[in-house]
Structure formats: structure tokens, C-alpha cells
Amino acid sequence: MRATRLSRRALGVAGVLSLGLSGLGATALAAPSGPGNIDFEQSGKLLIHKHVQSGTATPGTADGKDTGVKGDPVAGVKFTAYKLEADLKNQDTWAILSQLAVPNDACGSDFRTPAKTVGVLPVKAADASQSDLTNDQGKATIDNLAVGAYLVCETESPAKVVEKAAPFVVTVPFPNTKENEKNGAGANSNGQWIYDVNVYPKNVVIDAPVKDVNVVSYGLNGEAQVEFPVTAKVPAIGANTSFKHFIISDPMDVNYTSPAVKPNSVTIDGAPIDQDWYKATVNAGNEANISFTQKGLEELKKKPGSVISVTFTAKTQSVAAAINNQAKVYVDTIPGLIPPIAPPTTPPAGDPPVPSNKVVTAWGAASLLKQDKQSKQPLEGATFEIYNAKNPWEGTCTTEIAEDDKNTAIDESAKVTVDGKDVFTTDAQGKVDIKGLFVDSKKGAPGVENVAVDHTTRCYVLKETKAPAGFTLPTGGAELTPIKITAGQQTTDNQVTVDNTKTTVPQLPLTGAAGKILMTVGGLSLMAIAVGFVLVARKRRVNEA
């Protein structure tokens, strides 16, 4: 429920409308006979100009000739005019209106249930006329209003409105007289009755927070691996108003876990905030929050326009093609100078938030099969490491490993840890699952619902560090294997095969049939040689004899 305040006297508030008419008697006015009298047969309208409260002391004018009101226009606001039982033919009614003070709760706590009376004037709740929603210029109209006095309430507004316009009373027609110069007639009043009355109710609104995303650890289930910086601007509120609560919340997608507030990340205008200004909490809904204490709410009121910054963190627990995230800010105000002693630490039920832009991260998985190059049998016991690729978004992945550019919080050249492991060993089936690797992230523009990453694949490099017993560990770059990770793919969808070759051994001795033949031939040859030597020797002896 949004609180409200009477930030400044709204244009047309009764209590000053009858100045300059006191010469008319206290009896009922006669039916008009001259051009200067009210035409009770004529209808009028309210021309609404809806802007953000800016603190300017220069109001617009009822005739619409001076609409140079500061403050951005507010779209999406609806007003309802409830007719009062006030007979404008009777001077006593004008006397009552001239002293009328409109209470802050005249429209009810929900701004849709008006009080039964404003002062002594009954409210005809059933006799109500509504405007359309204000357009992008903050303009709307309530048409076909009969002559009379009306209580005007802001009955519908967008979530970014944290302080609705104060209830006000306006008459149709409005006396555009010099005496009403401070109340809407303006310095150039012409003394005429205005039937089409311009009004300028103000809002206090909060700007949409801005969210970014940084991934500082590329493997699944890394502690505080995804960071979500959020900034929110402090709105200006009235002097007699306090913040009821101010909460920045980050509800996490189911693919994230362990939400937290990054230590020492809460600042205002870049300077650290005292820890007694806020509390950091995590609730059961996978949601991290910072909420301001009574002390913090008092300090925020003194710093309109300042920017609060906080970084939320989470770990990615499962693979998805797109994991969305959006921060929300909850702000409300109450009348008075003192904020609540114990403001809420989690978003209040029923309080509409102001959402940030969306951000998204994308993750994918793969599996590795190690096998004998010749037999294609799976191999157990091979170990691998994973590294970032030098060119992560190349169409064809290469084996070049990234170097650390020194510009980010992570060392791009370091091996990647996935699910707490940085060494991956094949099992008895020759397989090892790489359960999740980062692909890409994107900060969406404000108002964009479906944010998509720029890249749906990312390259990594596998490095074999140990071969199974009896197999050769590749070297010279052959130990590196490029791998492409696709966003949303599971381990069963993306398998990479790496071959190994058995180790060579010394030549075995020849003991088969072929060996025997060679030995026999060799033996016979030796015998023939020996016989030859004997025959030669005998012949020499005969010749000598």
C-alpha cells in the first residue's frame, strides 16, 4: 500500500476558490442573468498534467497558459473525481470551500475508497468520473463534469510511483481572479470563470534500477561465480514524509543457488555505507536482499538523487541455454518525520516492485570418451585439464590456449574448475563428464523481456596430462584437443573422442618355425664351410708330399 502526503497545495484546492466573491450575500444565488455569472447549464473538464515532484515553487495555471512545470511527465496514472454535495448557487457553500483543508487520507488508504466527508461536505462516492491513463506526456482528461465541487484522487498508478499525489478539491468552474493568483489563477488572471480547469498533481517516483552481470568463474558450481551489480537512485521525498522501507532485492532463477551480497559491495555515490544503515539477508525463496534500517532510512532522505550500488552473487548449479535474472526495488513512504523502528528486511507482501532491466547467462556441457586408437576399446585412467581458448567464439575451435589479459578478475590462462574439480579422469567406460561450462552473458536494455546472448557456442581446450598405463602420452601439441560447448547442451548431447596409442617395446626374440628354419640353414652352412676347410687342407698336404 502506498502512502501519500500533501507535498504542496495542489491547484484548485478549495479554501481559496471564493476569494473575490464575498460581496455576494449569504443567501442562495439567483439564476445567472449576466455573462459574469456561473452558467450552471455548462459542463467542464479537468485537464490533468502529471509530473514528478521536483521541488519547484512555480506552479502551472488553471487556464493552461503557463504549463512550464518542472519534473518529468508520469505515464500510466488514472484519476477519479468524486462529486461533493456542495451547492455552488449558495454563497454559504463558497464560504465553506474557502476554509476547506483536504486531509491526506481523504481518498482512503487504498486511494479508491474516499472518505464519507471532506470537512462538512459529504462525498458522493457513487457519482464519480474517471480519466484515462496519463499518456507519455503525463496528460489525461476527465470530461463532462457538471458544475460543482469535486474531490480528486489518484486511483491508479504504476509501480515506480512511491508517493501518490495528495488528494485535492477543485471547483468547476474555477474563479480565475487576482485573489486566486497563488492558487492557480496565475499572474495574468482575467477574472473569468474557467470551465476547463488545468491541474498539476505531483508524484514522487523511483527510477528503475540498473543491473549488470559478470561471470568470474567459468565452470559449473563455482562459489560466487556470477556477479550481479545493481544500482538504484534515491528519490526526493517531502519534508514531512519519511521512507517506510527501501529494499533492493535479487530473486534468483532455479538454475542459480547460494545467493548472497558480495562483501563490501554496498556503497552510496561510490563511498562505503556504514553497516548500521542496512541489513543483508537471504530468504527461503532463493532471494538475496539489502534493506535499510531506521538509521539508513533517515540518511537516505538527506541524499535525494544519490546512487546506491550493491553486488549480488550466486553459483550456477545447472546447465541452461538462457538463465534470466532481474533485480527489484521496493520503496514506500509514510507521513511524519520518523521512519519505522523496525522496517522490513524482505519485500513486503502486496507492495509492487520497480524492476530492473534483465540480464542473462548461458551454459553448456560435454562428455569425453577416451579410447584405444586401433581397437577402439575404452580406456580408464586418462587425466585431462580444461583451459579457456584464445579465440573463444571462433567458428572452428583451435588448440590455442588463452593468455591472461590482466584486465579482469580472473586469470584467463588458468585451468578451469568444474564442480570443484580441475583434473578430470576417465572411468571404466573411458568417459568423463564435464558438467557445465560458461558460454556467454548479456545485459538487456530496459523493457526488453526476452534477452538473448550474442554467442551460443564457446571454445575450450582439453589438455591430456596422463595417459593410461601402457599408452603413450601425446606431446608437441598432440596432447591438446579443441572442444566446442553449445548453450543448453547436456553431457549426453556433446561427446568428444580422444584416441591413445599403445607404448612401443623392445623387439621380441624369434622362437617360431621360421626361426628354426633359419637356424638349420645356418648350421648346414657352417658344416659346409668346415668340410671345405678340411678338403683344402688335405689337398695341400698331397701337393707338398
C-alpha positions as CSV (number, residue, x, y, z in Angstrom):
1,M,0.0,0.0,0.0
2,R,1.4,3.3,-1.0
3,A,1.4,6.2,1.5
4,T,0.9,9.8,0.4
5,R,1.4,13.3,1.6
6,L,0.3,16.9,1.0
7,S,3.5,17.9,-0.6
8,R,2.3,21.3,-1.7
9,R,-1.1,22.9,-2.1
10,A,-2.5,21.3,-5.2
11,L,-4.0,23.6,-7.8
12,G,-7.7,24.2,-7.2
13,V,-7.9,23.2,-3.5
14,A,-11.0,24.8,-2.1
15,G,-10.3,27.2,0.7
16,V,-9.2,29.9,-1.7
17,L,-11.6,29.5,-4.6
18,S,-14.2,32.0,-3.4
19,L,-11.9,35.0,-2.8
20,G,-13.3,38.0,-4.6
21,L,-16.9,36.7,-4.3
22,S,-17.5,37.8,-0.7
23,G,-19.8,40.6,-1.9
24,L,-22.4,38.1,-2.9
25,G,-24.8,37.6,0.0
26,A,-25.1,34.6,2.2
27,T,-28.3,33.5,0.6
28,A,-28.8,31.3,-2.5
29,L,-27.5,32.9,-5.7
30,A,-30.2,33.8,-8.2
31,A,-30.1,32.1,-11.6
32,P,-27.5,33.7,-13.8
33,S,-28.6,36.6,-15.9
34,G,-25.3,38.2,-16.9
35,P,-22.2,37.0,-18.7
36,G,-20.2,37.3,-15.5
37,N,-22.3,34.7,-13.6
38,I,-21.7,31.0,-13.4
39,D,-23.5,29.1,-16.2
40,F,-25.0,26.1,-14.3
41,E,-26.0,24.5,-17.6
42,Q,-22.5,24.3,-18.9
43,S,-20.2,21.3,-18.3
44,G,-16.5,21.4,-17.8
45,K,-13.5,19.2,-17.6
46,L,-10.2,18.6,-15.8
47,L,-7.1,18.7,-17.9
48,I,-4.5,16.8,-15.9
49,H,-0.8,17.4,-16.2
50,K,1.1,14.7,-14.3
51,H,4.7,15.2,-13.4
52,V,7.4,14.1,-11.0
53,Q,7.7,16.2,-7.8
54,S,10.6,18.5,-8.4
55,G,10.5,20.9,-5.6
56,T,9.9,23.9,-7.8
57,A,7.8,26.7,-6.4
58,T,6.5,27.7,-9.8
59,P,3.0,26.2,-10.4
60,G,1.1,25.8,-13.6
61,T,-2.0,27.9,-14.1
62,A,-5.7,26.9,-14.2
63,D,-6.1,28.4,-17.7
64,G,-3.3,26.3,-19.1
65,K,-1.3,29.3,-20.4
66,D,1.6,28.5,-18.1
67,T,2.3,24.8,-18.1
68,G,6.1,25.1,-17.7
69,V,6.1,22.8,-14.7
70,K,9.4,21.2,-13.9
71,G,9.7,17.4,-13.4
72,D,9.4,14.6,-15.9
73,P,5.9,13.5,-17.0
74,V,4.5,10.4,-15.5
75,A,2.5,8.0,-17.7
76,G,0.1,5.3,-16.7
77,V,-1.8,7.2,-13.9
78,K,-5.5,7.4,-13.6
79,F,-7.6,9.9,-11.6
80,T,-11.1,9.8,-10.3
81,A,-13.2,12.9,-9.5
82,Y,-15.9,12.3,-6.8
83,K,-18.6,14.9,-6.6
84,L,-19.2,16.7,-3.3
85,E,-22.7,17.7,-2.0
86,A,-21.9,21.3,-2.5
87,D,-24.4,23.7,-4.0
88,L,-22.4,26.4,-5.8
89,K,-25.5,28.5,-6.1
90,N,-25.3,29.1,-2.4
91,Q,-22.7,31.5,-1.0
92,D,-22.5,29.6,2.2
93,T,-21.0,26.7,0.2
94,W,-18.3,29.0,-1.2
95,A,-17.6,30.2,2.4
96,I,-17.1,26.6,3.4
97,L,-14.9,25.9,0.4
98,S,-12.8,28.9,1.1
99,Q,-11.8,27.4,4.5
100,L,-11.6,23.8,3.5
101,A,-8.5,21.8,4.3
102,V,-8.3,18.4,2.5
103,P,-6.8,15.7,4.7
104,N,-4.2,13.3,3.4
105,D,-6.5,10.3,3.9
106,A,-9.5,11.9,2.1
107,C,-9.1,9.2,-0.7
108,G,-8.8,6.3,1.8
109,S,-5.8,4.1,2.4
110,D,-6.1,2.5,-1.0
111,F,-6.9,5.8,-2.8
112,R,-10.0,4.1,-4.2
113,T,-12.3,4.4,-1.1
114,P,-13.0,8.1,-0.4
115,A,-13.9,9.4,3.0
116,K,-17.6,10.0,3.6
117,T,-17.0,13.7,4.1
118,V,-14.3,16.3,3.3
119,G,-14.7,18.7,6.2
120,V,-18.5,19.1,6.5
121,L,-19.2,18.4,2.8
122,P,-20.5,14.8,2.0
123,V,-18.7,12.9,-0.7
124,K,-21.0,11.3,-3.3
125,A,-18.8,8.2,-3.9
126,A,-21.3,6.8,-6.5
127,D,-21.1,10.0,-8.5
128,A,-17.6,9.5,-9.9
129,S,-15.9,10.3,-13.2
130,Q,-12.6,8.8,-14.3
131,S,-9.8,9.8,-16.5
132,D,-7.9,7.6,-19.0
133,L,-4.4,6.7,-18.1
134,T,-2.0,9.6,-18.5
135,N,0.0,9.4,-21.7
136,D,3.7,9.7,-22.3
137,Q,3.4,13.5,-21.8
138,G,1.7,12.9,-18.4
139,K,-1.6,14.2,-19.8
140,A,-5.2,12.9,-19.2
141,T,-8.7,14.4,-19.1
142,I,-11.8,13.9,-17.1
143,D,-14.7,15.1,-19.3
144,N,-18.3,16.1,-18.9
145,L,-18.2,17.4,-15.4
146,A,-21.3,19.2,-14.2
147,V,-20.9,22.4,-12.3
148,G,-19.9,21.6,-8.8
149,A,-17.0,20.8,-6.4
150,Y,-15.0,17.6,-6.7
151,L,-12.6,15.5,-4.6
152,V,-9.9,14.2,-7.0
153,C,-8.0,11.0,-6.1
154,E,-5.1,9.3,-7.8
155,T,-6.8,5.8,-8.1
156,E,-4.2,4.0,-10.3
157,S,-0.5,4.4,-10.8
158,P,2.5,2.4,-12.0
159,A,4.8,0.6,-9.5
160,K,7.5,3.2,-9.8
161,V,5.3,5.8,-8.1
162,V,6.2,5.6,-4.4
163,E,4.3,8.6,-3.3
164,K,0.9,9.4,-4.9
165,A,-0.4,12.9,-5.4
166,A,-2.2,14.4,-2.4
167,P,-6.0,14.4,-2.6
168,F,-7.3,17.8,-3.7
169,V,-10.7,19.6,-4.2
170,V,-11.4,21.6,-7.3
171,T,-14.5,23.5,-8.5
172,V,-15.9,23.5,-12.0
173,P,-15.8,26.4,-12.9
174,F,-12.7,27.8,-11.3
175,P,-12.6,31.5,-10.4
176,N,-9.7,32.9,-12.4
177,T,-9.3,36.0,-10.3
178,K,-6.4,38.1,-9.0
179,E,-7.2,36.9,-5.5
180,N,-6.6,33.3,-6.5
181,E,-3.2,34.0,-8.1
182,K,-1.4,31.8,-5.6
183,N,-3.9,29.0,-6.0
184,G,-3.9,28.5,-9.8
185,A,-5.1,31.7,-11.4
186,G,-1.6,32.9,-12.2
187,A,-0.3,36.5,-12.6
188,N,-2.3,37.0,-15.8
189,S,-5.7,36.1,-14.4
190,N,-8.6,37.7,-16.3
191,G,-11.4,37.4,-13.7
192,Q,-13.3,34.9,-15.8
193,W,-14.8,31.6,-14.8
194,I,-12.7,28.6,-16.2
195,Y,-14.8,25.5,-17.0
196,D,-11.9,23.5,-18.5
197,V,-9.6,23.6,-15.5
198,N,-5.9,22.6,-15.8
199,V,-4.5,20.8,-12.7
200,Y,-0.9,19.7,-11.9
201,P,-0.8,16.9,-9.3
202,K,2.7,15.7,-8.5
203,N,4.2,12.3,-7.8
204,V,7.3,11.0,-6.1
205,V,8.7,8.3,-8.4
206,I,11.7,6.0,-8.3
207,D,13.8,5.4,-11.3
208,A,14.1,1.8,-12.5
209,P,17.3,0.2,-11.1
210,V,20.1,-0.8,-13.5
211,K,21.5,-4.3,-13.5
212,D,24.7,-5.8,-15.0
213,V,26.3,-9.3,-15.0
214,N,29.9,-10.6,-14.7
215,V,31.0,-14.2,-14.7
216,V,34.2,-14.7,-12.8
217,S,34.5,-18.5,-12.8
218,Y,33.7,-20.4,-16.0
219,G,32.9,-23.9,-14.6
220,L,29.7,-25.0,-13.1
221,N,29.2,-24.8,-9.3
222,G,31.9,-22.2,-8.6
223,E,31.4,-20.2,-5.5
224,A,30.1,-16.7,-6.1
225,Q,31.0,-17.2,-9.8
226,V,28.2,-14.9,-11.2
227,E,28.1,-11.3,-10.0
228,F,25.1,-9.0,-10.4
229,P,26.0,-5.3,-9.8
230,V,22.8,-3.3,-9.2
231,T,22.4,0.5,-8.9
232,A,19.3,2.3,-7.6
233,K,18.7,6.1,-7.3
234,V,17.3,7.6,-4.1
235,P,14.1,9.6,-4.8
236,A,13.4,13.0,-3.3
237,I,10.5,12.9,-0.8
238,G,8.7,15.6,1.1
239,A,9.9,17.4,4.2
240,N,7.1,15.9,6.3
241,T,7.5,12.4,4.9
242,S,9.8,9.5,5.8
243,F,10.8,6.4,4.0
244,K,8.7,3.4,5.2
245,H,11.1,1.0,3.6
246,F,13.8,0.8,1.0
247,I,14.8,-2.7,-0.2
248,I,16.9,-3.8,-3.1
249,S,16.2,-7.5,-3.9
250,D,17.6,-10.1,-6.3
251,P,15.4,-13.1,-6.7
252,M,17.4,-15.9,-8.4
253,D,16.4,-18.4,-11.1
254,V,16.3,-22.0,-10.1
255,N,19.5,-22.6,-12.1
256,Y,21.3,-20.4,-9.5
257,T,22.0,-21.3,-5.9
258,S,23.7,-19.8,-2.9
259,P,22.6,-16.2,-3.4
260,A,24.5,-13.6,-1.3
261,V,25.5,-10.0,-1.1
262,K,29.1,-9.6,-2.0
263,P,31.2,-8.3,1.0
264,N,32.0,-4.6,1.0
265,S,29.9,-4.0,-2.2
266,V,27.2,-1.7,-0.7
267,T,28.1,1.9,-1.5
268,I,26.4,5.3,-2.0
269,D,27.8,7.6,-4.6
270,G,30.9,5.3,-4.6
271,A,31.6,5.6,-0.9
272,P,31.1,2.7,1.5
273,I,27.9,2.7,3.5
274,D,28.1,2.2,7.3
275,Q,26.9,-1.2,8.2
276,D,24.3,0.1,10.6
277,W,22.5,1.6,7.7
278,Y,21.4,-1.7,6.2
279,K,21.0,-5.4,6.6
280,A,21.9,-8.2,4.1
281,T,19.6,-11.2,4.2
282,V,18.8,-14.3,2.1
283,N,15.3,-15.7,2.3
284,A,13.9,-19.1,1.6
285,G,12.8,-18.1,-1.9
286,N,16.4,-18.1,-3.3
287,E,16.5,-14.3,-2.9
288,A,19.2,-12.0,-1.6
289,N,18.2,-8.6,-0.2
290,I,19.7,-5.4,1.3
291,S,17.2,-3.5,3.4
292,F,17.8,-0.2,5.1
293,T,17.4,0.2,8.8
294,Q,15.7,3.1,10.6
295,K,19.1,4.9,10.7
296,G,19.7,4.1,7.0
297,L,16.2,5.4,6.0
298,E,16.9,8.7,7.9
299,E,20.2,9.1,6.0
300,L,18.7,8.3,2.6
301,K,16.1,11.1,3.0
302,K,19.1,13.5,3.2
303,K,20.6,12.2,0.0
304,P,18.0,12.6,-2.8
305,G,19.5,11.7,-6.2
306,S,22.3,9.7,-4.7
307,V,23.0,6.3,-6.2
308,I,23.1,3.1,-4.1
309,S,25.2,0.3,-5.5
310,V,25.3,-3.4,-4.4
311,T,26.6,-6.6,-6.0
312,F,24.8,-9.8,-5.5
313,T,26.4,-13.2,-6.2
314,A,25.4,-16.7,-7.0
315,K,26.7,-20.0,-8.3
316,T,25.3,-21.8,-11.3
317,Q,24.1,-25.2,-10.4
318,S,22.7,-26.5,-13.7
319,V,23.1,-26.0,-17.5
320,A,20.6,-23.9,-19.5
321,A,20.6,-22.0,-22.8
322,A,19.4,-18.9,-21.0
323,I,19.3,-18.1,-17.3
324,N,17.5,-14.8,-16.7
325,N,17.9,-12.5,-13.8
326,Q,16.2,-9.3,-12.7
327,A,16.6,-7.1,-9.6
328,K,13.7,-5.4,-7.9
329,V,13.4,-2.3,-5.7
330,Y,10.7,-1.8,-3.1
331,V,10.2,1.7,-1.8
332,D,7.4,3.3,0.2
333,T,6.8,6.4,2.3
334,I,4.8,7.4,5.3
335,P,3.7,10.7,6.7
336,G,5.9,12.0,9.5
337,L,9.5,12.7,10.4
338,I,10.5,9.4,11.9
339,P,10.9,6.1,9.9
340,P,9.7,2.8,11.4
341,I,11.9,1.5,14.2
342,A,12.0,-2.0,12.5
343,P,11.4,-1.7,8.8
344,P,11.0,-4.9,6.9
345,T,14.1,-6.8,5.8
346,T,12.4,-8.7,3.0
347,P,9.9,-7.4,0.3
348,P,6.5,-6.7,1.9
349,A,3.6,-8.7,0.5
350,G,1.4,-6.7,-1.8
351,D,4.0,-4.0,-2.4
352,P,4.6,-3.6,-6.1
353,P,8.3,-3.5,-7.0
354,V,10.1,-1.4,-9.6
355,P,12.1,-4.0,-11.7
356,S,15.5,-3.5,-13.3
357,N,16.5,-4.5,-16.8
358,K,17.1,-8.2,-17.4
359,V,20.4,-10.0,-17.7
360,V,21.1,-13.5,-18.9
361,T,23.9,-16.1,-18.8
362,A,24.2,-19.2,-21.0
363,W,25.9,-22.6,-20.1
364,G,26.6,-25.9,-21.8
365,A,28.1,-29.3,-21.0
366,A,30.1,-32.1,-22.7
367,S,31.5,-35.6,-22.2
368,L,34.8,-37.0,-23.1
369,L,35.5,-40.6,-24.4
370,K,39.0,-42.0,-24.3
371,Q,39.7,-45.0,-26.5
372,D,42.5,-47.1,-28.0
373,K,43.2,-45.8,-31.4
374,Q,43.5,-49.2,-33.0
375,S,41.0,-51.4,-31.1
376,K,38.5,-48.6,-30.2
377,Q,38.3,-50.0,-26.7
378,P,37.5,-47.5,-23.9
379,L,40.4,-46.6,-21.7
380,E,40.3,-45.9,-17.9
381,G,42.7,-43.7,-16.1
382,A,43.5,-40.9,-18.5
383,T,43.5,-37.4,-17.0
384,F,42.7,-34.1,-18.5
385,E,42.6,-30.4,-17.7
386,I,40.4,-27.7,-19.3
387,Y,41.6,-24.3,-20.5
388,N,40.0,-21.2,-22.0
389,A,40.6,-20.9,-25.7
390,K,42.4,-17.9,-27.0
391,N,39.6,-17.2,-29.5
392,P,36.5,-18.4,-27.6
393,W,34.0,-17.6,-30.3
394,E,35.7,-18.8,-33.4
395,G,33.6,-20.8,-35.9
396,T,36.2,-23.6,-35.8
397,C,37.8,-24.2,-32.5
398,T,41.6,-24.4,-32.3
399,T,44.1,-25.6,-29.6
400,E,45.4,-22.2,-28.7
401,I,45.1,-21.5,-25.0
402,A,44.2,-18.1,-23.8
403,E,46.7,-15.8,-22.1
404,D,45.8,-13.7,-19.1
405,D,44.9,-10.1,-20.2
406,K,45.2,-8.7,-16.7
407,N,42.1,-6.7,-17.2
408,T,39.6,-8.9,-15.4
409,A,39.2,-10.5,-12.0
410,I,40.0,-13.9,-13.5
411,D,43.2,-15.4,-14.9
412,E,42.1,-16.5,-18.4
413,S,45.2,-18.7,-18.8
414,A,44.4,-20.8,-15.6
415,K,42.8,-24.2,-15.9
416,V,39.1,-24.2,-15.4
417,T,37.4,-25.7,-12.3
418,V,34.1,-27.5,-12.8
419,D,32.1,-28.8,-9.9
420,G,35.1,-28.3,-7.6
421,K,37.5,-30.3,-9.8
422,D,40.3,-29.1,-12.1
423,V,41.5,-32.6,-13.1
424,F,39.2,-35.0,-15.0
425,T,39.8,-38.7,-15.0
426,T,38.1,-41.2,-17.4
427,D,36.2,-44.1,-15.8
428,A,36.0,-47.8,-16.7
429,Q,33.8,-46.9,-19.7
430,G,36.5,-44.4,-20.8
431,K,34.2,-41.5,-20.1
432,V,34.3,-38.4,-18.0
433,D,31.5,-35.8,-17.8
434,I,32.2,-32.1,-18.0
435,K,29.0,-31.0,-16.2
436,G,28.9,-27.3,-17.2
437,L,30.9,-24.5,-18.8
438,F,30.1,-20.9,-19.3
439,V,29.2,-19.8,-22.9
440,D,28.2,-16.1,-22.8
441,S,26.3,-13.4,-20.9
442,K,24.3,-10.3,-21.8
443,K,22.9,-7.2,-20.2
444,G,19.5,-6.4,-21.6
445,A,18.1,-3.0,-22.4
446,P,15.3,-1.6,-20.2
447,G,11.9,-3.0,-21.0
448,V,13.3,-5.9,-23.1
449,E,11.6,-9.2,-22.0
450,N,13.5,-11.8,-24.0
451,V,17.2,-11.1,-23.7
452,A,19.4,-13.4,-25.8
453,V,23.2,-13.8,-25.6
454,D,25.3,-12.8,-28.6
455,H,27.1,-16.2,-28.8
456,T,25.5,-19.6,-28.4
457,T,28.8,-21.6,-28.6
458,R,32.2,-21.2,-26.9
459,C,35.6,-22.9,-27.5
460,Y,37.7,-24.5,-24.8
461,V,40.8,-26.6,-24.9
462,L,41.3,-30.1,-23.3
463,K,44.8,-31.0,-22.3
464,E,45.8,-34.6,-21.6
465,T,48.1,-34.7,-18.6
466,K,48.4,-38.5,-18.0
467,A,47.8,-41.5,-20.3
468,P,46.5,-44.8,-19.1
469,A,49.2,-47.4,-18.2
470,G,50.6,-48.9,-21.3
471,F,49.7,-46.0,-23.6
472,T,51.7,-43.1,-24.8
473,L,51.1,-39.5,-23.6
474,P,50.9,-37.3,-26.6
475,T,53.3,-34.4,-26.8
476,G,54.2,-31.5,-29.1
477,G,50.7,-30.1,-29.1
478,A,49.1,-33.5,-29.8
479,E,48.0,-33.6,-26.1
480,L,45.6,-30.6,-26.8
481,T,42.1,-31.2,-28.1
482,P,39.7,-28.3,-29.0
483,I,36.1,-28.6,-27.7
484,K,33.1,-26.6,-28.6
485,I,30.4,-26.0,-25.9
486,T,26.9,-25.2,-27.1
487,A,24.5,-23.3,-24.8
488,G,21.9,-25.6,-23.3
489,Q,23.6,-28.9,-24.4
490,Q,23.8,-31.6,-21.8
491,T,26.7,-34.1,-21.4
492,T,24.8,-36.7,-23.5
493,D,24.4,-34.3,-26.4
494,N,28.1,-33.4,-26.9
495,Q,30.7,-36.1,-26.8
496,V,34.4,-35.6,-27.7
497,T,36.5,-38.6,-28.6
498,V,40.3,-38.7,-27.9
499,D,42.5,-41.6,-29.1
500,N,45.6,-43.1,-27.5
501,T,48.3,-45.4,-28.9
502,K,50.0,-48.2,-27.0
503,T,53.5,-47.7,-25.9
504,T,56.3,-49.4,-28.1
505,V,58.6,-52.1,-26.5
506,P,62.0,-53.8,-27.4
507,Q,61.9,-56.4,-30.2
508,L,61.0,-59.9,-29.0
509,P,63.3,-62.9,-29.7
510,L,62.3,-65.1,-32.7
511,T,61.2,-68.6,-31.5
512,G,58.7,-69.7,-34.1
513,A,59.1,-72.1,-37.2
514,A,60.7,-69.5,-39.3
515,G,63.4,-69.2,-36.7
516,K,64.1,-72.9,-36.7
517,I,64.5,-73.0,-40.5
518,L,67.0,-70.1,-40.3
519,M,68.9,-71.9,-37.6
520,T,69.0,-75.2,-39.6
521,V,70.2,-73.4,-42.7
522,G,72.8,-71.6,-40.7
523,G,74.0,-74.8,-39.2
524,L,74.3,-76.5,-42.6
525,S,76.2,-73.6,-43.9
526,L,78.7,-73.8,-41.1
527,M,79.1,-77.5,-41.7
528,A,79.7,-77.0,-45.4
529,I,82.3,-74.4,-44.6
530,A,84.0,-76.8,-42.2
531,V,84.1,-79.6,-44.8
532,G,85.5,-77.2,-47.3
533,F,88.3,-76.2,-44.9
534,V,89.2,-80.0,-44.4
535,L,89.3,-80.7,-48.1
536,V,91.5,-77.8,-48.8
537,A,93.9,-78.8,-46.1
538,R,94.2,-82.4,-47.4
539,K,94.9,-81.2,-50.9
540,R,97.7,-79.0,-49.7
541,R,99.3,-81.9,-47.9
542,V,99.2,-84.1,-51.0
543,N,100.8,-81.5,-53.2
544,E,103.6,-80.9,-50.6
545,A,104.3,-84.7,-50.5
